[in-house]
Amino acid sequence: MSIFSKLSDINCPESLACDASGKNPSFEISFRADGIIPFPQVILHGEGRQKIIKDEAIDSRADDKGGYIYTAKIPAGLFAANHIHIQIEGCRQADLSRAGGDDWIKVYRDLRLEAPPRAARKIEIADGVKVYFGIHKHMHQPYYRAADPDYWDGEKDEIFGSRVGNYTGFLPAAVRQYDEGNLPHAGLSTSWSGSLIEQLDRCEAQGLCGGRFSGWKNELRGIAGAKTALGNPRMAFSAFGYFHPLMALIPERNIVRHIQWHQDAIRAHFGAEASKVLFPPETAFHVRMIPALKEAGIEAVIYDSIHRYRACRDYPYAGINEGMLPPNPAEQVNPPVDDWLQLHNIWAGSKISPSLMRPEYIAYEDPDGKIHKIIGIPAERYIGNEDARGGFGALQYPDVLGQVYDRIVETGSFDPKHPPFFLLHSDGDNHGGGADSYYHHNTGELVRWLHQDPRFELTTSEDYLQRFPPDPAQAVHIEPGSWSGADNGDPQFMKWFSRYDQPYSPDLNSWAVLTALQNLVHTIEDSAPEHAALQEASRLMLTAETSCYWYWTGQDVWDKQVTEAANKGWQLLGSAVKQVGDSTGPTIFAAWVTPENPGGDCWGQGCLKAAPREATLHTFIHDLSGLKRSTLVLRTASGEKRLDLNNHGPYPSHTGASVSADYCTASLPVGAGNVRYYIEAEDSRGNVSRSALERIYLA
């Protein structure tokens, strides 16, 4: 009896309709092995869990070719409508205790479980009421070695090789269906990082991933010329940060540079101009970004909708199920609304407001009292999150969007000059929203549905803004934060401040190291712009701002990325420090406050608990010439107050950093109420810098 060496002749359905219960029917998966499989099994992955089929649930019989046919019987009722990833495998070792990873032979298939047909619902159209929506797909790969962009290994080959369709033909396939389906304003927007584009160029030039990226941008360039009825691109390449920085936490001048580099890359690679609509990495937005965005020519920014809802005075906070602390009262400055809706047949941790799901101007006031405005476009948190699981089958568009429509009609909140519009935003190369079926089958179903349901219209952001421009006189505030994929996207961006409350935080270490590098590069840029190593050092600085390097805290390979890039930058420019003048003020990192809601609520063990009223402000500051002073300027109803920051010296690094910024704190006054504040720092040469104007409520 011979042990098998390969699996072949896989017979697995590509799609199945769920039964009346909404779950999968029973079905079979068969496969052939060229010998006996000691331990055959089929593993079904879906809905965040797995089901293993083995032992008596798998039959076998010999075939006439000297091999064996195995048939796995999959019982009904395991999974609801979704995309199921199927792993078929067998072990070549008869003794499992001796089996290693190389002894398992595996093949993979995907199965689409489609929801059972619903009884036809009579579509009732309210007079003149229509809901508009768009789709956004985000594409990104970081440099896996910040200081060595030439690094490549088998893992990278696998990561990129598994996404060939996503980075070549999937988006054009979807857009063609909009065009062929005669949807006049339909299209999508897509954000591509510069680090992804550069690495795809390398795959093409060097034949990596089996040469499958040869001509990778041809289809994308071809579809870039497709236009809507108003002459806007059906596929808009959104403005973006070149290396995927968390824009809310980097200096304004670097935000501008990331965007400009990205604009050049889009023009060079796709023969199109980048959109004036920005998708910020991680959908992470803070109003202090607005001046830099305007300087870079951006006209509108996408943000996660929950941060508009939470900025209302009567927001119905949903408790710990929301995944965030209650909003800080200083953020809740917008008028109340009365159309709160709890979505059903979809995961939604809190209520939404359909009347707020539309573009409007967002305002930011700087320390000098100047108001900066930009258009904000909401990306609906819960509906977008569900769409990311695979479109039709995961998100029932008519049902879920129908709830939004019905609530608008019920409350009479429809404004024909500014009708509802929101984006369904997700990664375009991960999970269900990045699957082949999303761009092909799902898009086809979407087009067919829209032809049958006049309540809704798919449109690009550019077409919507041209048809229904928002009123600049009606500017609102948006709470800071990102999308739900980043630990629920809290206003403090704590996904990028992991372990901030512990004696040592790898994330804080990276911010301190980066702050010092930013000051070095900016000083040389201002004083010696022709320095031979400046371009390389500037690129290292921008690469080090990649938000991914904070995302997987606790893994050494990621925790040291910023330090490795910064150390190389100091090697390149460190000797120039004594040779140039210093006309650049200190670099001030965006401040954070603990507890997040002084005198309000903070996290307990699986619950909320009362937060202390005593609060501390934290920041990092660095200057090549040394700090002369650092001052916290507080503005309250009773006037302005200035406090000296306590400088604790360089943040202690565990990654071998050459230079780290000073860690500075200040105790905030208890009971000060609504406070606006900024930090002012002066170096030993008299150069002064100011941070953005921030807000917090001190109970």
N, C-alpha and C positions, 0 to 999 in steps of 0.2 A: 504494500500500500504506500503510494507516494504522497508526500505533503505538497499542497498547492504552492504555486509561485506567482500567480497573477489572477486577477478578476476580470471578467469580460462579459459581453452580451447582457448588459444591464437593462432590465425591463422595468421602468418606473414611470408612472404617469407624470406628465408635466403639469397638469391641472386637474382639479376635481371640484365638483359643486358640492357644497356642504348640504347635509340633509335638512329636514324641516326644523331640527333642533338647533341649527346653526353650527353644528360640529361636523367633522369629517366623517364620511361613510367608511365602512370597512373596505380595504383594498389589499392588493398583493404587490410585492416587489420581488422580482426574481433576478438571479445573476448566475453566471457560470464560473467555475473554478477549474483549473487544469489538474486538480488533485483534491485530496481530502482537506477540508478546513477543520482543524481541531476545535476552534471556538468561533463560529460565525455569529455575527450580530449586526443589527441595523439600528442606528441611533438617529432619532428624529429630534431636531432642534427647532424650537419655536416658542414665541411668547415668553422668552426669558427662562425657559426650562427645557428639559430633554426627556425623552422616553426611549428606553432601550428595549429592543425586540430581540430575544435570544432563546436558547434551549428549545423547549417543545413548540414554541411559536415559529420555528423555522424548520421546514421539511427539506429533505435532500433525496436525490435519486441519481444514479449513474446515467450518463448519456452514451451514445454510440461512438463518441470520439475519445473515450478514455478519461473524460472529465466528469464533473458532477454539477447538477443543476440544483440550486438552493432557492427556496421560495419562502419569503417571510410574510406572515399573515398579520396585517396591521388592523387592530380592532377599531371599531367606530367610536366616535366621541372623545378623541384625544385632544384635538385642537379646533379652535374656531377659525373663521376665515382669516388667512394670514399667509405669509410666505414661510414655508417650512424647508429647512436645510437638512438634507438627508446624507448620512455618513454610513457607507456600507463597508464592512471591514472583517478581516479574519486574522487570526494569530497563527504563525507558522511553528510555534512551540507547543508541544502537547502538554508541557508542564508550565502553567502560567507563572509559577514562582521564578522561573528562569527566563521569562520573556522580557526583552528590552524593547525600546521604541522601534528599533529597526526590524523587529519580528512581526510588526503589524503592517499589513497591506491594506490600503484604504482607497476608496473611490467616492466621489461626491456627486450628488444630484440635487436639484431644487424642485420643489413642488409648490404650486400656487393653489391654495384653497379659496374658492370663491364663495361669497355669501349666497344663500339660497335666494331665488327670485322673490321679491316682495310683491304683495298685492298692489296693483296700480293705484296710486294716490292721485286724486283730482287736484291738479295744480291751480291754485287760486291766485290771481294776480291782482294786487292792490293797485289802485289808480296811480300810475306813474312811478311806483316804487321799484327800484332795481338795486341789487347789491353787486358791487364790482370786487373782483379779487385777482391777485397775480400769483406767480410762482417764482421762487428764487432757489437756485442750486449753487452750493458752495463747494469749490474744488481746491484742495490744498495738500501739499506734502512739505514738511520742514526739511531742512538739512539735518541729517542725523548726527553730524559732527560740526558744530558751529564754527570751529577753527580750521576745519579741513573739508571744504566743499567737494573735494575729489574722492572722499571716502565712499566706498560701495562694497557690498557683500551679498551673499546669497539671499539674506533676508530682504534686502532692498529689491533684489530682482523679483522676489515673490510678491512683495507689497505692490510694486508698480505693475508687475505682470498680471495681477488679478484685477486690475482696473483699466485694462486697455480700452474697453468700450466706453467707459466713463470719460476718458481723456481723448477720445477720438470721435466716435459716431453717435453716441447716445443722445446728446443734446440736439444735434441736427435732425435726428430721427423724430424727436418730439416736435420740433419747430415745423418741420415739413407737414406734419399732421394738422397743425393749426392752420397753415397756409392752404393745404388741400381741402380742409374742412370748411373753408370760407368763413372763418371767424375774423372779422375785419381788424380788430384791435388786439387779438391774442398774441401772446409771446411769453417769454420768460427772461429773467435776468440771471446772470451767473457771475460768481466772483472767483478769480483765479490768482493764486499767489505767485509772485515772481519766483520763489524758490521751487515751486512745482514746475513752472514753465522752463526754468533753466535745466532742471533735471530731466525733463522730457526731451529737451534738445540734446542732452548728453546721451540719453538712451538711443535716440535716432542716430547720432553721429558715431557712436561706438558699437551699435548693434546689440545693446543690452536687452534683456527680456526676450531673447530669441529673435531680435530684429522686428518685433511686432509694432514698434513705434516709428517705423519708417513712414515718412509722410504724415505724421500724427496730426498735424494742424490743417491738413488739406480740406477736410470736410467742414471744419470749424470756420476756416476762411471763406469757404463757399457759402455757407449759410449766413455769414455776417452781413451779406448784402440784402437779405430778405427784409422787406419793409411792411409795416402796418399800413392801414388806410390813411394814417396821418403822416406817413413818411418816416416814422421812427423805426429803429431796428426791432425786428421780431425777437432777436436774441441780443440783449444788451449786455456787454461786458461791464459789470458794475465797477465803479471806482473802488480801490482797495488799498490796503497797506502791503507794500512789496513783500516783506518777510513775515507777514501775519503777526504784527505787533498788537498788544493790547493798548490801543490808542489812548485810552483813558488814563494810562499810567506812564506815558513817555512825554518828553518835552515837545512843545509846539513845533519847533523847527524840524524835529525828526518826523512828526506827523506829516508835515508838508513834503519832506523829501521822500518818504515812503510812497506817498500818493503820486508824486511826479515821476519817480522811477517806474512805478506801475503803469502810469499813462503811456510812457515811452515804450514799455514792453508790449502792451496791448496793441499799440499802433504798429510796431515792428513785426509782431507775430501773426496778427489776425487781420491786418489791413483795415482796421476800424478804430474809431476814437472811443476811448473809455467813456462810459456814461458819466453824467454830472450827478448821478445818484450813487451814494457810497453805501456799501455793505461793510460795516466795521467788523473786523475779526471777532469771532465769538458773539456777534451782535452786541458787543460791549460798548455802551455809550454813556458819556457823561457830558453835561452841558458845557463844561469847561473846554471841550474839544472844538466848540463852534468857531472861535476866531481862526484857529489853524485850518479848519475845513474850508472856511470862506476864502482864506488866503490861497489855498490850493485850487480854488475854482469850483468847489463842490456846492451844489444848489440844494440837495436834499440828502437826508441820512435815514437809513433804516434802523429801527429800534424794536425791542421786544415789547409787545403791547401791555404786558402786566405792569410795566413801569409807568405807563400813562394812567392806568386804572388806580394804582396805589398812590398817585399824586393828587387824588381827589380828596376833598375834606371829609366825605362820608364813606370812604372806602370800606366795604364789608369784609374785614380781615377774616380769613378762614382758619386761623390757628395753625398748629404745627403741620397739618396736612398740606398747607400751602408751601412748606419747605423753606420759608423765609421768616425772619422776625417781623413783627408789626412795622409798618412804615414809620420813619422818624417824623414827628409832627412838622419839622421844618420843611420837609419835602411836600407836605399836603397843602398846597396853596391854590389849587385849581378849584373852580366851583363844583358843588355836588351835582350828581346826576341821579336819575330815578328809574333807570331801565336795566338794573342788574339782572343777569341771566345765568342760571346754573345749567351748563350744557349736559346733555344726557347722551348715552350710547358713545361715549368718548371719555378718556381720562381727562378730568379737569379738576385740579386741586382747589380752585377758587372760582368765584363768579367773574363774568366778563360784562362789559358794557358795550352793546352794539353802537350806541350813539358816538362813542369815542373811537370807533374803528374807522378812521379817515385821516388823510394827511392834513396837517395844520402846522403853523409856524411854532417853533420852539425858541425860547429866549434865554440868554445868559447875560448877567450883569458882571462886568469886570471890576477890579478894585477902584478904578477911576470913575465908576458910575456909568460907563458906556454900555449900551445895550447891543448885543450881537444876536442876530436871528438867522434861522435856517429852517427849511421845511423838514418835518419829521414824518416818515411813512411807517405806520405800524405793521409789524409782522406778528400775526396772531399766535400767541404762545401755544395754546392747547390744540387748536385746529392744525397749525403747522407741524406740531410734534406728532400728531396722529398721521398726517399726510406723509411724514418721514418714514413711517412704517411700511409704506408701499402703495399709497393711493387707494383706488377702488379695491374693496376687500378688507382693507384696514380702516380707511376713512370712507364712510358712506356720505359722499358729498351732498346728495339731495336732502338727506335727513338732518345732518349736522348744520349745514349752511341754512337749511330751511328753518331751523330753530332761531337762527339769527334774524332771518327775514321776518318770521312771524312776530318776534319781539319788537322789531322796528315798526311794523304795522300796528301792533297792539298799543304801543306807547306814543304813536304819532310823531316820532322823532326824525322822520325822513326830511332831509334838506336837499331839494333838487339841484341847488348850486354846489353843494358839497356832499354828494352821496357817499355811502360807506365804501371804503376800499381798504383792503389789507392784503398782505402777502402771506403765502404758505412757504415758510423758509426751512431748509434742511440741508445737511450735507448731501452733495450730489454723487458721492463715491463711497458711501457707507450704508450698510443695512438695507432695509426695504426701499427707501427713497433713492437709493443709488443702484438698484437692481435693473437689469435689462428689461424686466417686465414693467417697471414703472414708466420708463421712457417709451415703450412700445404699446403693450396691451393697455396699461392704465391710461395713457394719453388718448388712445383710440376711444376708450369708454368715456373719458371726460368730454371729448368732442361730441360724441353721440348724445350724451346727457344734455350738454348746453344747447344743442339744436332743439331739444324737446322741452326745455325748461327756461322760459323767457324771464324768470325772476332774477337770473344771474348772468353775469358777463365776465369772461376772462379777458384781462387787458394788461398791457405793459404799464409800468409806472409812468413812463414818459407820455404815453397817450392819455392816461388819466389826468396827469397834471396839466396837460395842454387843454383838455376839455373842461376840467373843473379846478382851476387854480385856487388854492387856499387864500384866505384874507390875511395879509401881513399885519393888519391892525388887531387881529385876534391871536396873540401869541400866548403859549402856555408853558408850563414847566414840566419836565420829565424827570422822574427819579432815576438816579444812576442804576446800572445793572446790565446783565447780559442775558443770553437765552438760557432755557432750562437745562440744557445739556451740560452746563458748567456748575454743578452742585446747586441747581435751581436759580443761578444767576443773581445772587443777592446784591444789594446796593453797595456793599463794601468790597465786592470782588474777592471774597475770601477764598475762592478756588485758587487764587494766585497769592494768597497770604497764609497758606497752610501752616499749622503749628505756630502761628504768631504768638500764642499765649504760653509757649514753652521756652525753656532757657535758650534753646537754639532752634532756629527755623531755617531749613535750606532755602525756602522761598525768600525770606528776608535777606539772607546772605546774598542771594543773586541780585536782589534789587540794590543792595548797598554797593556791590561790586560794579553793577551796571551804572549806577549814578556817578561813581568816580570816573569810569571810562567815558561817559558822556561829557563830563566836564573837561577831561583831557582833550578829546577830539574837538569839541566846540572851541576851546581856547586856541588850539593850533589853527583851526579853520579861520578864526577871527584875526590871529596875529601873524600866521605864516601860511597863507592859503596855497602857496606854491611848493610846500614841503613834499619831497619825493614820495614819502610813505603815507601821505595823508589819505589818498584815495583808498588804499588797502585798509587802513585803520578805520575809515568811515564805514566801509562795507562790513567790517567785523562788528562795529558798534550796532549797525542796523540789523545784522544777522542775530546778534545777541539779544535783540528785543523780541525775537520770535516767542509768542506766548506759550508755545508747546513746551518750552524749557522749564516752565513752572507747573505744567499740567499734571505730570506724573511724579509728584513729590515723594521722596523716600527711595527713589531708584537712583543710584549713584551715577549711572550713565547720563541721566537727565540733569541731576542736581549740579553737576560740574560743567555743563555746557557753557553757561555764561562766563564762568571763571576762566575756562580755557580760551575763549575768544578775547576776553578782557586782558588776560596776561600777554597774549600775542600782540594786542594793541599797544600795551605799555612797552613791550620790547621794540616795537616799530617807532613809537613817538616819544618814549620816555626821555631819551637823550636830548630832545629838542626843547624840553621844558625850561632849562636854564639858559637857552639861547634866544628865546623870544620874549617879547613883552606880554603882559597879561592885561588885556582890556575886557575880559569876559567876567561877568559876575558869577557867583556861586551857583551850582546846579542844585535845585531843590526838588526832592521827590514828593509826589502827591501825598499829602498827610492822611493818616487814618486815626480814628478815635476808638478807644476802648473804655467801657463797654459801648457797643454800637448805638444803643438807645439809653443814655444815662437817665436813671430814674424810671425807666420803662420796663420792658421785658428783655431777658437774655435767655440763652439756651441752658436748660438743665439736663438731667439724664432722661431723655425721651419726653421732655416736657418743657414748658416755659416757666421761668421763675423771675422774681423781682430782681432788676439790675441795680447795682449801686448808683447813687447820684453822683459820686465822685468819679470823674472821668479824666483820662489822660490822652493828650494828642501826641502822635509819634510821626517822625519823618527822618529822612536821610538827607544830609547836605555835604557837598564837597567843593573844594576850590584848590587849585594848584598852588595859589599863593598863601593859603591858610585862611581860616575864618577869623574875622575880627569880632563879629557879633551875629547873633541870630535872634530874631524878634517875632513874637506872635502878636498880631494886631487884631483885637476883638472889637466888633461893632455891635452894640446892643441898643435897646430903646433909650438907655440912659447916656449914650455917647460912646466914644472910642477909648480903648484901653490897650496899653502895650505891655507885654510880658516877655522877659528874657527866657529863652529856651535853655534847658539843662543839657549840655553837651557831654555825652558819655564816652566820647572818643570813637575810633573806628569800630564798626560792627565786627565782632570776632568771627573770622571765617574758618570753616572746617574743610575748605576745598583748595587751600593753598593759594589764595588770591594775592596778587602782588600789592594791590591797593584796594582799600574799602572805604566807603564814605562814612562820615561821622553819624552816629545814631543820636538823635536829639528828641527830647520830650518836653512837655509842659503840662502842668496840672490845670484843668479848666475850672472856672468858678461855678460852684453849685448854685442852682436856682437862677441862672442868668436868662433863662427863657430862650426865645429865638435869637440866635447869634449868627452873624456873618463874620468870617475871619480869613486872614491870609498870612503868609509867612514872608518876612523880609530878612535877607541875609546880606552881609557886607564882608568883602575879603580885605586882606591887609593892605591892598593897593587902593581901596576906596570904591571898588566896583560893587554895585548894589543890584540884587535880583529880588523879584517878588513872585510869589506863587499865584495861582488862580484864587479867586474869591470863592470860599466854600460856605456851607450852611450846616447848622445842627441845632437841635433843641436841647437845652440843658435844664432838666426838671429841678 
